[in-house]
Amino acid sequence: MWKRCDGQNTPEDIARLLGSKVNSTIDEKVVWVALDQLAESDLLERSLVLPPSIAGMNRRQLVRTIGLAASCRRTLNHIDRRPTAAQAATCFAPGHACASGPQCCSNVCSSNACV
């Protein structure tokens, strides 16, 4: 998703490209949920204008409508998870042994090591 957000691809293009990557159909609404999350995290250069079919819905409603959106949001939550000052003083660096995500500065613990 992140690699396709280059200003050249439409949400429809991104859904098609992601779908071909996972050999499945990806609903365009999933892309809009992801774009909205990126915009909320100030990771987009331009402001985001949601289409009317989505603009009135909150994320919870969208996630209920599209089951795949839940996994998309989980991935997006780890894109730019910078620690707070208190977390940075107490969190583990990448490669350090961990038991759960909150122990890691990235908030991602994979195979018992911070990512």
Summary of the structure (lengths in Angstrom):
residues: 115
radius of gyration: 16.0
end to end distance: 19.3
largest distance: 45.9
contacts: 283
relative contact order: 0.11
helix: 49%
strand: 6%
